[in-house]
Amino acid sequence: QSVLTQPPSASGTPGQRVTISCSGSSSNIGSNYVYWYQQLPGTAPKLLIYRNNQRPSGVPDRFSGSKSGTSASLAISGLRSEDEADYYCAAWDDSLSGPVFGTGTKVTVL
Amino acid sequence: QVQLQESGPGLVKPSQTLSLTCTVSGGSISSGSYYWSWIRQPAGKGLEWIGRIYTSGSTNYNPSLKSRVTISVDTSKNQFSLKLSSVTAADTAVYYCARVVSSSWYDYWGQGTLVTVSS
């Protein structure tokens, strides 16, 4: 029941910059903060970005988030092999009165 | 360091009730202004919010599951629980418990537990 739309895949070579988009609506991204999670294979998601563009302690500054209108994006610069994972955006949805997640993007390091 | 651990049956029969418990260690479930949440992920698919509970007992549920979900908390055991009734194969998923910060983001997650609905 994903309400936020992400591209299914993205890829790059080591050192490149990869950007993942997240499209929503006025009831979620348009009026609330966006969060990003990284899910390595077989593990629980890990918070990567909170409140649109803030990084928790320990998250490398290679990861950055931005938001404009009803869309958001996550950028990974200086791509590394350990960045190969699934990435999910999330936001509170006022219509649902709960959080909604993106469809997920699998990042592959070529 | 806060840790969360899900526990419960890995196999549930159709039409029965799925019951899971999340045990919180490394801190009191009652301390701080946190919600505690359940999220699930079918194999190869995305994340779905099930619901959340505050330590006062106040709950919020996903409308699509609300009629079948109950989340409760036992502060004396530092645990919170999920019950999902009338399960079908569509409820087969990895179930995660997580701590919610500022009613908004999940900072600590359990490792997840696979629940399969099958006869």
Boltz contact constraints between the chains, C-beta under 6 A:
constraints:
  - contact:
      token1: [A, 1]
      token2: [B, 48]
      max_distance: 6.0
  - contact:
      token1: [A, 2]
      token2: [B, 46]
      max_distance: 6.0
  - contact:
      token1: [A, 35]
      token2: [B, 105]
      max_distance: 6.0
  - contact:
      token1: [A, 44]
      token2: [B, 96]
      max_distance: 6.0
  - contact:
      token1: [A, 44]
      token2: [B, 109]
      max_distance: 6.0
  - contact:
      token1: [A, 44]
      token2: [B, 111]
      max_distance: 6.0
  - contact:
      token1: [A, 44]
      token2: [B, 112]
      max_distance: 6.0
  - contact:
      token1: [A, 47]
      token2: [B, 105]
      max_distance: 6.0
  - contact:
      token1: [A, 47]
      token2: [B, 107]
      max_distance: 6.0
  - contact:
      token1: [A, 50]
      token2: [B, 105]
      max_distance: 6.0
  - contact:
      token1: [A, 88]
      token2: [B, 47]
      max_distance: 6.0
  - contact:
      token1: [A, 98]
      token2: [B, 49]
      max_distance: 6.0
  - contact:
      token1: [A, 98]
      token2: [B, 62]
      max_distance: 6.0
  - contact:
      token1: [A, 99]
      token2: [B, 49]
      max_distance: 6.0
  - contact:
      token1: [A, 101]
      token2: [B, 46]
      max_distance: 6.0
  - contact:
      token1: [A, 101]
      token2: [B, 47]
      max_distance: 6.0
  - contact:
      token1: [A, 103]
      token2: [B, 46]
      max_distance: 6.0
  - contact:
      token1: [A, 104]
      token2: [B, 46]
      max_distance: 6.0
